[in-house]
Amino acid sequence: MAHKKSLEGLDKTLRDFRGNDQPMGGALILCQMQPNIQAVVDKVFPNLTINYKNSDWLYERAFLAPKNDDVNKLNDQIQLKLPGEEINY
């Protein structure tokens, strides 16, 4: 369980960063112990195959995760949904 001051700090930071006075800056906050990764990607990035080139749409979405492993899993799922061939540089 998160300390109350941690959540208050996150709320204030998101409000400031997003320029939005709604709770958590209007960001969608998902809290689950073992989330279904695909469900999280679909919730945060609905219609990804249509909107992935729209920078304004992408700007409004982000993941906040405690570990890089979690972020990598989410990024992998997002990349699988994008059209085109994979290119390694």
N, CA, C and O atoms as a CHARMM CRD file, in Angstrom:
* protein
*
  356
    1    1 MET  N      0.83800  -1.16900   0.00000 PROA 1      0.00000
    2    1 MET  CA     0.00000   0.00000   0.00000 PROA 1      0.00000
    3    1 MET  C      0.89000   1.24200   0.00000 PROA 1      0.00000
    4    1 MET  O      1.87300   1.30900   0.73800 PROA 1      0.00000
    5    2 ALA  N      0.54200   2.21400  -0.82500 PROA 2      0.00000
    6    2 ALA  CA     1.33200   3.43200  -0.94700 PROA 2      0.00000
    7    2 ALA  C      1.02500   4.38500   0.20700 PROA 2      0.00000
    8    2 ALA  O     -0.10600   4.45400   0.68900 PROA 2      0.00000
    9    3 HSD  N      2.02200   5.09700   0.62800 PROA 3      0.00000
   10    3 HSD  CA     1.86100   6.10100   1.66500 PROA 3      0.00000
   11    3 HSD  C      1.02500   7.24800   1.10400 PROA 3      0.00000
   12    3 HSD  O      1.14100   7.58600  -0.07400 PROA 3      0.00000
   13    4 LYS  N      0.19100   7.83900   1.94000 PROA 4      0.00000
   14    4 LYS  CA    -0.70400   8.92600   1.51800 PROA 4      0.00000
   15    4 LYS  C      0.07700  10.07300   0.87700 PROA 4      0.00000
   16    4 LYS  O     -0.36300  10.61700  -0.13500 PROA 4      0.00000
   17    5 LYS  N      1.20400  10.44500   1.43200 PROA 5      0.00000
   18    5 LYS  CA     1.99800  11.55500   0.89500 PROA 5      0.00000
   19    5 LYS  C      2.54200  11.22800  -0.50200 PROA 5      0.00000
   20    5 LYS  O      2.70700  12.12500  -1.32800 PROA 5      0.00000
   21    6 SER  N      2.81900   9.95000  -0.76200 PROA 6      0.00000
   22    6 SER  CA     3.28700   9.54400  -2.09400 PROA 6      0.00000
   23    6 SER  C      2.21000   9.78600  -3.13500 PROA 6      0.00000
   24    6 SER  O      2.48500  10.31200  -4.21300 PROA 6      0.00000
   25    7 LEU  N      0.98500   9.40200  -2.81100 PROA 7      0.00000
   26    7 LEU  CA    -0.12600   9.60700  -3.74600 PROA 7      0.00000
   27    7 LEU  C     -0.43900  11.08500  -3.92900 PROA 7      0.00000
   28    7 LEU  O     -0.75200  11.52500  -5.03500 PROA 7      0.00000
   29    8 GLU  N     -0.35400  11.84600  -2.85100 PROA 8      0.00000
   30    8 GLU  CA    -0.58500  13.28600  -2.95600 PROA 8      0.00000
   31    8 GLU  C      0.49000  13.94000  -3.83100 PROA 8      0.00000
   32    8 GLU  O      0.19400  14.82900  -4.62900 PROA 8      0.00000
   33    9 GLY  N      1.73500  13.49200  -3.67300 PROA 9      0.00000
   34    9 GLY  CA     2.82200  14.02000  -4.49500 PROA 9      0.00000
   35    9 GLY  C      2.63100  13.68100  -5.97200 PROA 9      0.00000
   36    9 GLY  O      2.86200  14.51800  -6.84400 PROA 9      0.00000
   37   10 LEU  N      2.20900  12.45000  -6.24200 PROA 10     0.00000
   38   10 LEU  CA     1.94100  12.04700  -7.61900 PROA 10     0.00000
   39   10 LEU  C      0.80200  12.87000  -8.19900 PROA 10     0.00000
   40   10 LEU  O      0.87900  13.31200  -9.34600 PROA 10     0.00000
   41   11 ASP  N     -0.25200  13.07900  -7.42300 PROA 11     0.00000
   42   11 ASP  CA    -1.39500  13.87600  -7.86700 PROA 11     0.00000
   43   11 ASP  C     -0.94200  15.29100  -8.23200 PROA 11     0.00000
   44   11 ASP  O     -1.28400  15.79700  -9.30100 PROA 11     0.00000
   45   12 LYS  N     -0.18400  15.92000  -7.35800 PROA 12     0.00000
   46   12 LYS  CA     0.27900  17.28700  -7.60200 PROA 12     0.00000
   47   12 LYS  C      1.19500  17.34300  -8.82800 PROA 12     0.00000
   48   12 LYS  O      1.08400  18.25900  -9.64300 PROA 12     0.00000
   49   13 THR  N      2.08500  16.38400  -8.95700 PROA 13     0.00000
   50   13 THR  CA     3.00100  16.34700 -10.09900 PROA 13     0.00000
   51   13 THR  C      2.24700  16.18300 -11.41300 PROA 13     0.00000
   52   13 THR  O      2.53000  16.88400 -12.38500 PROA 13     0.00000
   53   14 LEU  N      1.28800  15.25800 -11.44700 PROA 14     0.00000
   54   14 LEU  CA     0.52300  15.04400 -12.67500 PROA 14     0.00000
   55   14 LEU  C     -0.33200  16.25500 -13.02800 PROA 14     0.00000
   56   14 LEU  O     -0.45400  16.60300 -14.20300 PROA 14     0.00000
   57   15 ARG  N     -0.92000  16.89500 -12.03700 PROA 15     0.00000
   58   15 ARG  CA    -1.70500  18.10900 -12.30200 PROA 15     0.00000
   59   15 ARG  C     -0.81200  19.19200 -12.91000 PROA 15     0.00000
   60   15 ARG  O     -1.19800  19.85200 -13.87400 PROA 15     0.00000
   61   16 ASP  N      0.36800  19.36900 -12.34700 PROA 16     0.00000
   62   16 ASP  CA     1.29800  20.38400 -12.83500 PROA 16     0.00000
   63   16 ASP  C      1.83600  20.02200 -14.22000 PROA 16     0.00000
   64   16 ASP  O      1.83300  20.85700 -15.12400 PROA 16     0.00000
   65   17 PHE  N      2.29100  18.80100 -14.38500 PROA 17     0.00000
   66   17 PHE  CA     2.89000  18.34400 -15.63700 PROA 17     0.00000
   67   17 PHE  C      1.90100  18.39500 -16.79600 PROA 17     0.00000
   68   17 PHE  O      2.25900  18.79100 -17.90600 PROA 17     0.00000
   69   18 ARG  N      0.65500  17.99500 -16.53700 PROA 18     0.00000
   70   18 ARG  CA    -0.35700  17.93800 -17.58300 PROA 18     0.00000
   71   18 ARG  C     -1.13700  19.24100 -17.73400 PROA 18     0.00000
   72   18 ARG  O     -1.93100  19.38200 -18.66400 PROA 18     0.00000
   73   19 GLY  N     -0.91600  20.20100 -16.82200 PROA 19     0.00000
   74   19 GLY  CA    -1.64300  21.46600 -16.89200 PROA 19     0.00000
   75   19 GLY  C     -3.14400  21.26400 -16.74500 PROA 19     0.00000
   76   19 GLY  O     -3.93800  21.93800 -17.40200 PROA 19     0.00000
   77   20 ASN  N     -3.52500  20.33300 -15.88000 PROA 20     0.00000
   78   20 ASN  CA    -4.92200  19.94300 -15.72700 PROA 20     0.00000
   79   20 ASN  C     -5.19700  19.81800 -14.23200 PROA 20     0.00000
   80   20 ASN  O     -4.49900  19.08000 -13.53600 PROA 20     0.00000
   81   21 ASP  N     -6.21200  20.53500 -13.72700 PROA 21     0.00000
   82   21 ASP  CA    -6.48400  20.54400 -12.29000 PROA 21     0.00000
   83   21 ASP  C     -7.40900  19.40900 -11.83400 PROA 21     0.00000
   84   21 ASP  O     -7.81800  19.37700 -10.67400 PROA 21     0.00000
   85   22 GLN  N     -7.73700  18.48700 -12.72800 PROA 22     0.00000
   86   22 GLN  CA    -8.52500  17.32300 -12.32500 PROA 22     0.00000
   87   22 GLN  C     -7.63700  16.39600 -11.49400 PROA 22     0.00000
   88   22 GLN  O     -6.41100  16.47600 -11.57300 PROA 22     0.00000
   89   23 PRO  N     -8.24900  15.52000 -10.70000 PROA 23     0.00000
   90   23 PRO  CA    -7.43300  14.56300  -9.94000 PROA 23     0.00000
   91   23 PRO  C     -6.47300  13.80300 -10.85700 PROA 23     0.00000
   92   23 PRO  O     -6.85200  13.35100 -11.93800 PROA 23     0.00000
   93   24 MET  N     -5.24800  13.67300 -10.41300 PROA 24     0.00000
   94   24 MET  CA    -4.17100  13.02400 -11.16600 PROA 24     0.00000
   95   24 MET  C     -3.98300  13.65600 -12.55000 PROA 24     0.00000
   96   24 MET  O     -3.54900  12.99100 -13.49100 PROA 24     0.00000
   97   25 GLY  N     -4.31200  14.93800 -12.66000 PROA 25     0.00000
   98   25 GLY  CA    -4.13100  15.64200 -13.92900 PROA 25     0.00000
   99   25 GLY  C     -5.00100  15.10000 -15.04200 PROA 25     0.00000
  100   25 GLY  O     -4.70800  15.31100 -16.21900 PROA 25     0.00000
  101   26 GLY  N     -6.06800  14.40600 -14.68500 PROA 26     0.00000
  102   26 GLY  CA    -6.95500  13.83000 -15.68000 PROA 26     0.00000
  103   26 GLY  C     -6.41700  12.54500 -16.28900 PROA 26     0.00000
  104   26 GLY  O     -7.00200  12.01300 -17.23200 PROA 26     0.00000
  105   27 ALA  N     -5.30000  12.04000 -15.75400 PROA 27     0.00000
  106   27 ALA  CA    -4.68000  10.82300 -16.28800 PROA 27     0.00000
  107   27 ALA  C     -5.44800   9.58900 -15.82500 PROA 27     0.00000
  108   27 ALA  O     -5.99300   9.55600 -14.72200 PROA 27     0.00000
  109   28 LEU  N     -5.48000   8.59000 -16.67800 PROA 28     0.00000
  110   28 LEU  CA    -6.06900   7.30200 -16.31600 PROA 28     0.00000
  111   28 LEU  C     -5.04700   6.54500 -15.47200 PROA 28     0.00000
  112   28 LEU  O     -3.93800   6.28100 -15.93600 PROA 28     0.00000
  113   29 ILE  N     -5.40000   6.20300 -14.26300 PROA 29     0.00000
  114   29 ILE  CA    -4.50200   5.49500 -13.36000 PROA 29     0.00000
  115   29 ILE  C     -5.05700   4.08600 -13.14400 PROA 29     0.00000
  116   29 ILE  O     -6.16900   3.91500 -12.64500 PROA 29     0.00000
  117   30 LEU  N     -4.27300   3.09100 -13.52400 PROA 30     0.00000
  118   30 LEU  CA    -4.66900   1.70300 -13.34800 PROA 30     0.00000
  119   30 LEU  C     -3.79700   1.07900 -12.27100 PROA 30     0.00000
  120   30 LEU  O     -2.57000   1.11500 -12.36100 PROA 30     0.00000
  121   31 CYS  N     -4.41600   0.51700 -11.26900 PROA 31     0.00000
  122   31 CYS  CA    -3.67300  -0.11200 -10.18300 PROA 31     0.00000
  123   31 CYS  C     -4.15700  -1.54500 -10.03000 PROA 31     0.00000
  124   31 CYS  O     -5.29000  -1.79400  -9.61800 PROA 31     0.00000
  125   32 GLN  N     -3.29200  -2.46700 -10.36400 PROA 32     0.00000
  126   32 GLN  CA    -3.59400  -3.88400 -10.19400 PROA 32     0.00000
  127   32 GLN  C     -2.29800  -4.58300  -9.83800 PROA 32     0.00000
  128   32 GLN  O     -1.21600  -4.14400 -10.22800 PROA 32     0.00000
  129   33 MET  N     -2.41000  -5.65900  -9.10400 PROA 33     0.00000
  130   33 MET  CA    -1.20900  -6.39600  -8.72600 PROA 33     0.00000
  131   33 MET  C     -0.62000  -7.15500  -9.90800 PROA 33     0.00000
  132   33 MET  O      0.59300  -7.12700 -10.11500 PROA 33     0.00000
  133   34 GLN  N     -1.46300  -7.83400 -10.68800 PROA 34     0.00000
  134   34 GLN  CA    -0.98900  -8.56800 -11.85300 PROA 34     0.00000
  135   34 GLN  C     -1.91400  -8.27000 -13.02000 PROA 34     0.00000
  136   34 GLN  O     -2.79200  -9.06900 -13.34500 PROA 34     0.00000
  137   35 PRO  N     -1.71500  -7.11600 -13.65100 PROA 35     0.00000
  138   35 PRO  CA    -2.63900  -6.73400 -14.71900 PROA 35     0.00000
  139   35 PRO  C     -2.43900  -7.57700 -15.97200 PROA 35     0.00000
  140   35 PRO  O     -1.34300  -8.07000 -16.24000 PROA 35     0.00000
  141   36 ASN  N     -3.50300  -7.73000 -16.72100 PROA 36     0.00000
  142   36 ASN  CA    -3.42400  -8.32000 -18.03900 PROA 36     0.00000
  143   36 ASN  C     -2.79700  -7.24800 -18.92900 PROA 36     0.00000
  144   36 ASN  O     -3.41300  -6.21400 -19.18400 PROA 36     0.00000
  145   37 ILE  N     -1.58500  -7.49100 -19.39800 PROA 37     0.00000
  146   37 ILE  CA    -0.83200  -6.47700 -20.13800 PROA 37     0.00000
  147   37 ILE  C     -1.60600  -5.98700 -21.35700 PROA 37     0.00000
  148   37 ILE  O     -1.66000  -4.78500 -21.61700 PROA 37     0.00000
  149   38 GLN  N     -2.20200  -6.90600 -22.09900 PROA 38     0.00000
  150   38 GLN  CA    -2.93800  -6.51200 -23.29700 PROA 38     0.00000
  151   38 GLN  C     -4.13000  -5.63000 -22.94100 PROA 38     0.00000
  152   38 GLN  O     -4.43600  -4.68600 -23.67100 PROA 38     0.00000
  153   39 ALA  N     -4.80400  -5.92000 -21.83800 PROA 39     0.00000
  154   39 ALA  CA    -5.94700  -5.10900 -21.41300 PROA 39     0.00000
  155   39 ALA  C     -5.49800  -3.69200 -21.04900 PROA 39     0.00000
  156   39 ALA  O     -6.19200  -2.72100 -21.35100 PROA 39     0.00000
  157   40 VAL  N     -4.34100  -3.57800 -20.40000 PROA 40     0.00000
  158   40 VAL  CA    -3.80800  -2.25900 -20.04900 PROA 40     0.00000
  159   40 VAL  C     -3.46400  -1.48000 -21.31400 PROA 40     0.00000
  160   40 VAL  O     -3.81000  -0.30300 -21.42700 PROA 40     0.00000
  161   41 VAL  N     -2.79200  -2.11700 -22.26100 PROA 41     0.00000
  162   41 VAL  CA    -2.43600  -1.44900 -23.52300 PROA 41     0.00000
  163   41 VAL  C     -3.70400  -0.99200 -24.24300 PROA 41     0.00000
  164   41 VAL  O     -3.76100   0.13700 -24.73100 PROA 41     0.00000
  165   42 ASP  N     -4.71300  -1.84900 -24.31600 PROA 42     0.00000
  166   42 ASP  CA    -5.96000  -1.49900 -24.99900 PROA 42     0.00000
  167   42 ASP  C     -6.69300  -0.35400 -24.30200 PROA 42     0.00000
  168   42 ASP  O     -7.34400   0.45600 -24.96200 PROA 42     0.00000
  169   43 LYS  N     -6.59500  -0.28200 -22.98400 PROA 43     0.00000
  170   43 LYS  CA    -7.26700   0.78300 -22.23200 PROA 43     0.00000
  171   43 LYS  C     -6.56400   2.13200 -22.42300 PROA 43     0.00000
  172   43 LYS  O     -7.22000   3.15900 -22.60100 PROA 43     0.00000
  173   44 VAL  N     -5.24000   2.12100 -22.38500 PROA 44     0.00000
  174   44 VAL  CA    -4.48000   3.36900 -22.49100 PROA 44     0.00000
  175   44 VAL  C     -4.33900   3.81700 -23.94900 PROA 44     0.00000
  176   44 VAL  O     -4.31000   5.01500 -24.23000 PROA 44     0.00000
  177   45 PHE  N     -4.25100   2.86200 -24.87200 PROA 45     0.00000
  178   45 PHE  CA    -4.06200   3.16900 -26.28400 PROA 45     0.00000
  179   45 PHE  C     -5.18700   2.57100 -27.14200 PROA 45     0.00000
  180   45 PHE  O     -4.92200   1.70900 -27.98000 PROA 45     0.00000
  181   46 PRO  N     -6.45100   3.01900 -26.94300 PROA 46     0.00000
  182   46 PRO  CA    -7.52700   2.48400 -27.78300 PROA 46     0.00000
  183   46 PRO  C     -7.33200   2.93300 -29.22600 PROA 46     0.00000
  184   46 PRO  O     -6.87100   4.04700 -29.47700 PROA 46     0.00000
  185   47 ASN  N     -7.67900   2.07500 -30.16400 PROA 47     0.00000
  186   47 ASN  CA    -7.54300   2.39900 -31.59100 PROA 47     0.00000
  187   47 ASN  C     -6.11100   2.76100 -31.96600 PROA 47     0.00000
  188   47 ASN  O     -5.88500   3.67300 -32.76200 PROA 47     0.00000
  189   48 LEU  N     -5.16200   2.06000 -31.40300 PROA 48     0.00000
  190   48 LEU  CA    -3.74900   2.34400 -31.64800 PROA 48     0.00000
  191   48 LEU  C     -3.38400   2.26800 -33.12300 PROA 48     0.00000
  192   48 LEU  O     -2.62100   3.10000 -33.61300 PROA 48     0.00000
  193   49 THR  N     -3.91500   1.28700 -33.83400 PROA 49     0.00000
  194   49 THR  CA    -3.55100   1.12100 -35.24100 PROA 49     0.00000
  195   49 THR  C     -4.03700   2.28000 -36.10200 PROA 49     0.00000
  196   49 THR  O     -3.52300   2.48900 -37.20100 PROA 49     0.00000
  197   50 ILE  N     -5.00900   3.02600 -35.62400 PROA 50     0.00000
  198   50 ILE  CA    -5.51000   4.19400 -36.35000 PROA 50     0.00000
  199   50 ILE  C     -4.76300   5.45900 -35.93600 PROA 50     0.00000
  200   50 ILE  O     -4.46500   6.30700 -36.77700 PROA 50     0.00000
  201   51 ASN  N     -4.46100   5.58900 -34.65200 PROA 51     0.00000
  202   51 ASN  CA    -3.94600   6.84200 -34.09700 PROA 51     0.00000
  203   51 ASN  C     -2.44500   6.89300 -33.84700 PROA 51     0.00000
  204   51 ASN  O     -1.95400   7.91400 -33.36500 PROA 51     0.00000
  205   52 TYR  N     -1.70100   5.84500 -34.15100 PROA 52     0.00000
  206   52 TYR  CA    -0.29800   5.79100 -33.73700 PROA 52     0.00000
  207   52 TYR  C      0.57600   6.88000 -34.37200 PROA 52     0.00000
  208   52 TYR  O      1.65600   7.16800 -33.85600 PROA 52     0.00000
  209   53 LYS  N      0.14100   7.48300 -35.46500 PROA 53     0.00000
  210   53 LYS  CA     0.92600   8.56800 -36.08600 PROA 53     0.00000
  211   53 LYS  C      0.48300   9.95300 -35.62900 PROA 53     0.00000
  212   53 LYS  O      1.06400  10.95500 -36.04300 PROA 53     0.00000
  213   54 ASN  N     -0.52800  10.01800 -34.78900 PROA 54     0.00000
  214   54 ASN  CA    -1.06300  11.28800 -34.29700 PROA 54     0.00000
  215   54 ASN  C     -0.32400  11.67600 -33.01200 PROA 54     0.00000
  216   54 ASN  O     -0.59200  11.12200 -31.94600 PROA 54     0.00000
  217   55 SER  N      0.59400  12.61700 -33.11800 PROA 55     0.00000
  218   55 SER  CA     1.42300  12.98200 -31.96300 PROA 55     0.00000
  219   55 SER  C      0.60500  13.59700 -30.83200 PROA 55     0.00000
  220   55 SER  O      0.93300  13.39400 -29.66300 PROA 55     0.00000
  221   56 ASP  N     -0.44900  14.34300 -31.15100 PROA 56     0.00000
  222   56 ASP  CA    -1.29000  14.91400 -30.08800 PROA 56     0.00000
  223   56 ASP  C     -1.99500  13.81300 -29.30000 PROA 56     0.00000
  224   56 ASP  O     -2.11500  13.90000 -28.07800 PROA 56     0.00000
  225   57 TRP  N     -2.45800  12.78500 -29.99500 PROA 57     0.00000
  226   57 TRP  CA    -3.12600  11.65300 -29.34900 PROA 57     0.00000
  227   57 TRP  C     -2.12900  10.89400 -28.47000 PROA 57     0.00000
  228   57 TRP  O     -2.44600  10.53200 -27.33700 PROA 57     0.00000
  229   58 LEU  N     -0.93100  10.65800 -28.99500 PROA 58     0.00000
  230   58 LEU  CA     0.09400   9.94700 -28.22600 PROA 58     0.00000
  231   58 LEU  C      0.55300  10.75400 -27.01800 PROA 58     0.00000
  232   58 LEU  O      0.83900  10.18500 -25.96500 PROA 58     0.00000
  233   59 TYR  N      0.62400  12.07300 -27.16200 PROA 59     0.00000
  234   59 TYR  CA     1.07900  12.95500 -26.08500 PROA 59     0.00000
  235   59 TYR  C      0.20800  12.82200 -24.83600 PROA 59     0.00000
  236   59 TYR  O      0.68300  13.03600 -23.72100 PROA 59     0.00000
  237   60 GLU  N     -1.05800  12.47200 -25.02100 PROA 60     0.00000
  238   60 GLU  CA    -1.99200  12.37300 -23.90400 PROA 60     0.00000
  239   60 GLU  C     -1.92000  11.02900 -23.18000 PROA 60     0.00000
  240   60 GLU  O     -2.66700  10.80600 -22.22700 PROA 60     0.00000
  241   61 ARG  N     -1.03300  10.13200 -23.61500 PROA 61     0.00000
  242   61 ARG  CA    -0.98600   8.78500 -23.05500 PROA 61     0.00000
  243   61 ARG  C      0.41500   8.43100 -22.57800 PROA 61     0.00000
  244   61 ARG  O      1.41000   8.79000 -23.20900 PROA 61     0.00000
  245   62 ALA  N      0.47800   7.72500 -21.46100 PROA 62     0.00000
  246   62 ALA  CA     1.77100   7.29300 -20.93800 PROA 62     0.00000
  247   62 ALA  C      1.56000   6.19500 -19.89600 PROA 62     0.00000
  248   62 ALA  O      0.47600   6.04000 -19.33400 PROA 62     0.00000
  249   63 PHE  N      2.61800   5.45000 -19.66300 PROA 63     0.00000
  250   63 PHE  CA     2.63000   4.45200 -18.60300 PROA 63     0.00000
  251   63 PHE  C      3.59000   4.92700 -17.52800 PROA 63     0.00000
  252   63 PHE  O      4.65100   5.47600 -17.82500 PROA 63     0.00000
  253   64 LEU  N      3.21900   4.71700 -16.31100 PROA 64     0.00000
  254   64 LEU  CA     4.09500   4.96700 -15.17300 PROA 64     0.00000
  255   64 LEU  C      4.22400   3.63700 -14.45300 PROA 64     0.00000
  256   64 LEU  O      3.25600   3.13900 -13.87900 PROA 64     0.00000
  257   65 ALA  N      5.40600   3.06600 -14.48100 PROA 65     0.00000
  258   65 ALA  CA     5.62200   1.74700 -13.89400 PROA 65     0.00000
  259   65 ALA  C      6.86000   1.77900 -12.99900 PROA 65     0.00000
  260   65 ALA  O      7.80700   2.51700 -13.26900 PROA 65     0.00000
  261   66 PRO  N      6.84900   0.98100 -11.94000 PROA 66     0.00000
  262   66 PRO  CA     7.96500   1.00600 -11.00400 PROA 66     0.00000
  263   66 PRO  C      9.23200   0.33200 -11.51700 PROA 66     0.00000
  264   66 PRO  O     10.31900   0.60200 -11.00700 PROA 66     0.00000
  265   67 LYS  N      9.11300  -0.53600 -12.51300 PROA 67     0.00000
  266   67 LYS  CA    10.28500  -1.27600 -12.98700 PROA 67     0.00000
  267   67 LYS  C     10.38900  -1.20900 -14.50900 PROA 67     0.00000
  268   67 LYS  O      9.37900  -1.21800 -15.21300 PROA 67     0.00000
  269   68 ASN  N     11.61500  -1.14200 -14.99900 PROA 68     0.00000
  270   68 ASN  CA    11.83800  -1.12500 -16.43800 PROA 68     0.00000
  271   68 ASN  C     11.33200  -2.40300 -17.10700 PROA 68     0.00000
  272   68 ASN  O     10.89300  -2.36400 -18.25600 PROA 68     0.00000
  273   69 ASP  N     11.38800  -3.52500 -16.40500 PROA 69     0.00000
  274   69 ASP  CA    10.86700  -4.77200 -16.96600 PROA 69     0.00000
  275   69 ASP  C      9.37900  -4.63600 -17.30800 PROA 69     0.00000
  276   69 ASP  O      8.92200  -5.12400 -18.34200 PROA 69     0.00000
  277   70 ASP  N      8.63600  -3.96800 -16.42900 PROA 70     0.00000
  278   70 ASP  CA     7.20500  -3.75200 -16.68400 PROA 70     0.00000
  279   70 ASP  C      7.00400  -2.87600 -17.91200 PROA 70     0.00000
  280   70 ASP  O      6.14700  -3.16200 -18.74800 PROA 70     0.00000
  281   71 VAL  N      7.78000  -1.82600 -18.02100 PROA 71     0.00000
  282   71 VAL  CA     7.67600  -0.92100 -19.17000 PROA 71     0.00000
  283   71 VAL  C      8.05400  -1.65300 -20.45400 PROA 71     0.00000
  284   71 VAL  O      7.40500  -1.46900 -21.48400 PROA 71     0.00000
  285   72 ASN  N      9.08600  -2.47300 -20.40400 PROA 72     0.00000
  286   72 ASN  CA     9.49800  -3.22800 -21.59600 PROA 72     0.00000
  287   72 ASN  C      8.40200  -4.17500 -22.06200 PROA 72     0.00000
  288   72 ASN  O      8.18000  -4.31500 -23.26500 PROA 72     0.00000
  289   73 LYS  N      7.71200  -4.82800 -21.12900 PROA 73     0.00000
  290   73 LYS  CA     6.61200  -5.71900 -21.49400 PROA 73     0.00000
  291   73 LYS  C      5.48700  -4.94000 -22.17500 PROA 73     0.00000
  292   73 LYS  O      4.91900  -5.38900 -23.17100 PROA 73     0.00000
  293   74 LEU  N      5.17700  -3.77000 -21.62200 PROA 74     0.00000
  294   74 LEU  CA     4.13900  -2.93300 -22.22300 PROA 74     0.00000
  295   74 LEU  C      4.56500  -2.44800 -23.60800 PROA 74     0.00000
  296   74 LEU  O      3.77100  -2.48900 -24.54800 PROA 74     0.00000
  297   75 ASN  N      5.79600  -1.99500 -23.74100 PROA 75     0.00000
  298   75 ASN  CA     6.29500  -1.53200 -25.04100 PROA 75     0.00000
  299   75 ASN  C      6.25600  -2.64500 -26.07800 PROA 75     0.00000
  300   75 ASN  O      5.90600  -2.40400 -27.23300 PROA 75     0.00000
  301   76 ASP  N      6.61200  -3.85900 -25.67700 PROA 76     0.00000
  302   76 ASP  CA     6.57200  -4.99600 -26.60300 PROA 76     0.00000
  303   76 ASP  C      5.15600  -5.23400 -27.11000 PROA 76     0.00000
  304   76 ASP  O      4.95500  -5.47700 -28.30000 PROA 76     0.00000
  305   77 GLN  N      4.17700  -5.16600 -26.21800 PROA 77     0.00000
  306   77 GLN  CA     2.78600  -5.36900 -26.62500 PROA 77     0.00000
  307   77 GLN  C      2.31100  -4.26500 -27.56700 PROA 77     0.00000
  308   77 GLN  O      1.58100  -4.53100 -28.52100 PROA 77     0.00000
  309   78 ILE  N      2.72200  -3.03300 -27.30000 PROA 78     0.00000
  310   78 ILE  CA     2.34400  -1.91500 -28.16600 PROA 78     0.00000
  311   78 ILE  C      2.95100  -2.09300 -29.54800 PROA 78     0.00000
  312   78 ILE  O      2.26400  -1.91800 -30.55400 PROA 78     0.00000
  313   79 GLN  N      4.21500  -2.43400 -29.60700 PROA 79     0.00000
  314   79 GLN  CA     4.89600  -2.58600 -30.89000 PROA 79     0.00000
  315   79 GLN  C      4.29800  -3.71800 -31.72600 PROA 79     0.00000
  316   79 GLN  O      4.29200  -3.63800 -32.95400 PROA 79     0.00000
  317   80 LEU  N      3.80100  -4.75500 -31.08400 PROA 80     0.00000
  318   80 LEU  CA     3.16600  -5.85800 -31.81700 PROA 80     0.00000
  319   80 LEU  C      1.90100  -5.40500 -32.54000 PROA 80     0.00000
  320   80 LEU  O      1.51800  -5.99600 -33.55000 PROA 80     0.00000
  321   81 LYS  N      1.25600  -4.36500 -32.03200 PROA 81     0.00000
  322   81 LYS  CA     0.01100  -3.88400 -32.63600 PROA 81     0.00000
  323   81 LYS  C      0.23600  -2.91700 -33.78400 PROA 81     0.00000
  324   81 LYS  O     -0.68900  -2.64200 -34.54900 PROA 81     0.00000
  325   82 LEU  N      1.45800  -2.39200 -33.91900 PROA 82     0.00000
  326   82 LEU  CA     1.71900  -1.41200 -34.97300 PROA 82     0.00000
  327   82 LEU  C      1.87500  -2.10200 -36.31600 PROA 82     0.00000
  328   82 LEU  O      2.48400  -3.16900 -36.39800 PROA 82     0.00000
  329   83 PRO  N      1.32600  -1.49700 -37.38400 PROA 83     0.00000
  330   83 PRO  CA     1.44600  -2.08300 -38.70200 PROA 83     0.00000
  331   83 PRO  C      2.86900  -1.94500 -39.25000 PROA 83     0.00000
  332   83 PRO  O      3.63000  -1.08700 -38.80100 PROA 83     0.00000
  333   84 GLY  N      3.21700  -2.77100 -40.19800 PROA 84     0.00000
  334   84 GLY  CA     4.53300  -2.70500 -40.84600 PROA 84     0.00000
  335   84 GLY  C      5.48500  -3.74100 -40.30500 PROA 84     0.00000
  336   84 GLY  O      5.18800  -4.46800 -39.35700 PROA 84     0.00000
  337   85 GLU  N      6.63900  -3.78600 -40.93800 PROA 85     0.00000
  338   85 GLU  CA     7.65800  -4.75500 -40.54800 PROA 85     0.00000
  339   85 GLU  C      8.53300  -4.19200 -39.42500 PROA 85     0.00000
  340   85 GLU  O      8.73500  -2.98200 -39.31400 PROA 85     0.00000
  341   86 GLU  N      9.03400  -5.08700 -38.61400 PROA 86     0.00000
  342   86 GLU  CA     9.95000  -4.69000 -37.55000 PROA 86     0.00000
  343   86 GLU  C     11.30200  -4.36300 -38.15300 PROA 86     0.00000
  344   86 GLU  O     11.79400  -5.09500 -39.01300 PROA 86     0.00000
  345   87 ILE  N     11.90700  -3.27300 -37.71200 PROA 87     0.00000
  346   87 ILE  CA    13.22900  -2.87700 -38.20300 PROA 87     0.00000
  347   87 ILE  C     14.14400  -2.71100 -36.99100 PROA 87     0.00000
  348   87 ILE  O     13.81800  -1.98000 -36.05500 PROA 87     0.00000
  349   88 ASN  N     15.27600  -3.38700 -37.01300 PROA 88     0.00000
  350   88 ASN  CA    16.27600  -3.25200 -35.95000 PROA 88     0.00000
  351   88 ASN  C     17.39800  -2.36200 -36.43700 PROA 88     0.00000
  352   88 ASN  O     17.88600  -2.53200 -37.55500 PROA 88     0.00000
  353   89 TYR  N     17.80700  -1.42900 -35.62400 PROA 89     0.00000
  354   89 TYR  CA    18.90100  -0.52700 -35.97500 PROA 89     0.00000
  355   89 TYR  C     20.12800  -0.85700 -35.18100 PROA 89     0.00000
  356   89 TYR  O     21.15900  -0.20300 -35.33800 PROA 89     0.00000
